[in-house]
Amino acid sequence: MGNNITFIFRHLTMIFREATVDDIKQIQIVRNSVKENALSDPNLVTDQDCNVFMFQRGKGWVCEIDNTVVGFAIADLVNNNIWALFLHPNHEHKGIGRKLHDMMLDWYFSKQDNVWLGTAPGTRAELFYQKSGWRKAGMYGKETKFEMTAEEWKSIKQTRKTMILGI
């Protein structure tokens, strides 16, 4: 793989990398641990679904700490959407979601020009996407629909860089 990124956060070593088939079981543990946007039935998203979305329709990334997946993100090139971005509740507020989000969008926008996602209204996820520069685009069923273009992503990244460098 060779594209692993390692961060040290308060004495925790976090490894960010592309997901593999061997990660699916741990991805399912993370997906079923969340408090918001929880599945009404854990059997709704199967291991096979994860495999298809990560290796046939798009790509996935994970963050692991001590050889345990604590967060993951999956982009779907077929439906031009973000299929998943989830963190284990014990690992929130460490920048993991932001890093997975950014890695995923960097890859996605190297392939496509537009992307959308849906998330439950009134959740921390909805606020995360708003703060991340996503545009609200109405509703998708019972979820808030967000959209972003490659140009918007480029501008968001430039704005962040300017803020960090104080330019």
C-alpha positions as CSV (number, residue, x, y, z in Angstrom):
1,M,0.0,0.0,0.0
2,G,2.7,2.5,0.9
3,N,0.4,5.4,1.5
4,N,0.0,4.9,5.2
5,I,0.1,8.1,7.3
6,T,1.0,7.9,11.0
7,F,0.1,10.6,13.6
8,I,0.9,10.8,17.3
9,F,-1.9,12.2,19.4
10,R,-1.5,12.4,23.1
11,H,0.8,9.3,23.1
12,L,-1.5,7.4,20.7
13,T,-0.1,6.3,17.4
14,M,-2.8,6.5,14.7
15,I,-2.2,4.9,11.4
16,F,-4.4,6.1,8.5
17,R,-4.4,3.8,5.4
18,E,-6.5,2.3,2.7
19,A,-8.9,-0.3,4.0
20,T,-8.3,-4.0,3.2
21,V,-10.7,-7.0,3.1
22,D,-9.2,-8.0,6.5
23,D,-10.6,-4.7,8.0
24,I,-14.2,-5.4,7.3
25,K,-15.0,-7.2,10.6
26,Q,-13.5,-4.3,12.6
27,I,-15.3,-1.8,10.3
28,Q,-18.6,-3.5,11.2
29,I,-17.7,-3.2,14.9
30,V,-17.2,0.6,14.6
31,R,-20.3,1.0,12.4
32,N,-22.4,-0.8,15.1
33,S,-20.9,1.1,18.0
34,V,-22.1,4.6,17.0
35,K,-24.7,6.5,19.1
36,E,-26.0,8.7,16.3
37,N,-27.0,7.5,12.8
38,A,-27.1,4.0,14.2
39,L,-28.6,1.2,12.1
40,S,-32.0,0.1,13.2
41,D,-30.9,-3.4,12.3
42,P,-27.2,-4.2,12.2
43,N,-27.9,-6.8,9.5
44,L,-28.9,-4.0,7.0
45,V,-25.2,-3.5,6.1
46,T,-23.4,-6.8,5.5
47,D,-19.8,-7.6,5.2
48,Q,-20.5,-8.2,1.5
49,D,-21.9,-4.7,1.2
50,C,-18.7,-3.3,2.7
51,N,-16.6,-5.4,0.3
52,V,-18.6,-4.2,-2.8
53,F,-18.5,-0.5,-1.8
54,M,-14.7,-0.5,-0.9
55,F,-13.4,-2.6,-3.8
56,Q,-15.9,-2.5,-6.7
57,R,-17.7,0.8,-6.4
58,G,-15.1,3.0,-4.7
59,K,-12.6,2.9,-1.9
60,G,-12.3,2.8,1.9
61,W,-9.9,4.1,4.5
62,V,-9.3,3.3,8.1
63,C,-7.7,4.7,11.1
64,E,-6.2,2.2,13.5
65,I,-4.8,2.5,17.0
66,D,-3.0,-0.4,18.5
67,N,-3.9,-2.6,15.5
68,T,-7.7,-1.9,16.1
69,V,-9.8,0.0,13.5
70,V,-11.3,3.0,15.3
71,G,-12.7,4.9,12.3
72,F,-13.4,4.4,8.6
73,A,-14.6,6.2,5.5
74,I,-15.9,4.8,2.2
75,A,-16.6,6.7,-1.0
76,D,-18.8,5.4,-3.8
77,L,-17.9,6.4,-7.3
78,V,-21.0,4.7,-8.8
79,N,-23.6,6.8,-7.0
80,N,-21.2,9.7,-6.5
81,N,-21.7,9.8,-2.8
82,I,-20.0,9.2,0.5
83,W,-21.3,5.8,1.7
84,A,-19.8,6.0,5.2
85,L,-17.7,8.0,7.7
86,F,-17.9,6.7,11.2
87,L,-15.8,6.7,14.4
88,H,-15.9,4.5,17.4
89,P,-17.4,6.7,20.2
90,N,-14.3,6.2,22.4
91,H,-12.2,7.9,19.8
92,E,-14.1,11.1,19.0
93,H,-12.5,14.6,19.2
94,K,-9.0,13.4,18.2
95,G,-9.1,14.6,14.6
96,I,-9.7,11.2,13.2
97,G,-12.9,12.0,11.4
98,R,-11.4,15.1,9.8
99,K,-8.4,13.2,8.5
100,L,-10.4,10.3,7.1
101,H,-12.8,12.9,5.5
102,D,-10.0,14.8,3.9
103,M,-8.2,11.7,2.6
104,M,-11.4,10.4,1.2
105,L,-12.3,13.7,-0.6
106,D,-8.7,14.1,-1.9
107,W,-9.0,10.7,-3.6
108,Y,-12.6,11.1,-4.6
109,F,-12.1,14.5,-6.4
110,S,-9.1,13.0,-8.3
111,K,-11.8,10.8,-9.9
112,Q,-15.1,12.8,-9.9
113,D,-16.3,16.4,-9.9
114,N,-19.4,16.2,-7.6
115,V,-20.3,14.3,-4.5
116,W,-23.2,14.1,-2.1
117,L,-24.0,12.5,1.2
118,G,-27.0,12.1,3.6
119,T,-27.0,12.2,7.3
120,A,-29.7,12.4,10.0
121,P,-30.8,16.0,10.8
122,G,-29.9,17.5,14.2
123,T,-26.9,15.3,14.7
124,R,-23.2,16.0,15.3
125,A,-22.6,14.5,11.9
126,E,-24.8,17.2,10.3
127,L,-22.8,19.9,12.1
128,F,-19.5,18.3,11.1
129,Y,-20.4,18.4,7.5
130,Q,-21.6,22.0,7.7
131,K,-18.3,23.0,9.4
132,S,-16.4,21.1,6.7
133,G,-17.9,23.2,3.9
134,W,-20.6,21.0,2.6
135,R,-23.6,22.7,1.1
136,K,-27.1,21.7,2.3
137,A,-29.1,20.5,-0.7
138,G,-32.5,19.7,0.8
139,M,-33.6,16.3,2.0
140,Y,-32.9,12.8,0.9
141,G,-35.7,10.7,2.4
142,K,-35.4,11.5,6.1
143,E,-31.8,12.6,5.9
144,T,-30.3,16.0,5.3
145,K,-28.6,16.0,1.9
146,F,-25.2,17.7,1.4
147,E,-23.3,18.3,-1.8
148,M,-19.8,19.4,-2.7
149,T,-17.9,20.0,-5.9
150,A,-14.2,19.5,-6.7
151,E,-13.8,23.3,-7.0
152,E,-15.4,23.9,-3.6
153,W,-13.1,21.3,-2.1
154,K,-10.1,23.0,-3.6
155,S,-11.2,26.3,-2.2
156,I,-11.9,24.8,1.3
157,K,-8.4,23.3,1.4
158,Q,-6.8,26.6,0.3
159,T,-8.7,28.5,2.9
160,R,-7.6,26.0,5.6
161,K,-4.0,26.3,4.4
162,T,-4.2,30.1,4.5
163,M,-5.6,30.0,8.1
164,I,-2.9,27.6,9.3
165,L,-0.1,29.5,7.7
166,G,-1.6,32.9,8.7
167,I,-1.2,34.2,5.1
